[in-house]
């Protein structure tokens, strides 16, 4: 006879019946502990977080390549704009600052000086600005999937590196065919080291600004203005020597990491000299210091991304 029948016949009280039934079922149940469970979207420890990023390295690289190929698909010239845009900017700066304002005075190979400055600075400014928007642009992805959120700004940096490759090729060609011909020396072999430090610095700054812009979206509107001030403070199209009467200005510019990048790049490519040890030390401190600070600041807010 079923338990339901026993209740109808008054064979036993419902309370006793449910207690007996629960006792029988609980004997067949396994004890489930929550010790190995973790909240969805919770911030993992640093070592596990880095391991998750490393396991996704192939995906990040493939995703960056896909976005590079699709980013200029709707234009007639396609990826040629990666080279044409900085060249047009270089022509504009050369006419305005080199010819009209006389910034070329006292700068050997001003055209090469200008090209190196514009091409490398634009990589930094454009990549950092896009990385700052990566969290807001990827909000739907964050809400749909569980993955280390640092993947988003890192993917932007990888995309910037891929975009820079044809730009560097054009930069090398222009340096070699300019009227003021340059003959590269063994010092040019140090240029990849300068680029590597620049990439590390940009990654750290991208993580830092992505965290800040995720908390205060209005910062995205101010970043473009800040980049313009940074451009003028990095001696892209003039020499730092014109401020020698103002030592504090010279000191501030020499402490600027992008000035260090451009100064070291010009030394290796244009002037055949090895950058000073102080330049290497300062640029390395900026690069690795910014990467460590940017990573930890970004990681601290891992649980907050995509909630708003």
Secondary structure, DSSP 8 states (H G I E B T S, - for coil): --HHHHHHHTSS-HHHHHHHHHHHHHHT------TT---TT----HHHHHHHHHHTHHHHHHHHHHHHHHHTTTSSSGGGHHHHHHHHHHHHHIIIIIIIS-TTTT-TTHHHHHHHHHHHHHHHHHHHHHHHTHHHHTHHHHHH--S-THHHHHHHHHHHHHHHHHHHHHHHHHHHHSSS-----GGGGGHHHHHHHHHHHHHHHHHHHHHHHHH-TTHHHHHHHHHHHHHHTTTSSS-GGGGTT-HHHHHHHHT-HHHHHHHHHHHHHTS-----HHHHHHHHHHHHHHHHHHHHHHHHTGGGTT--
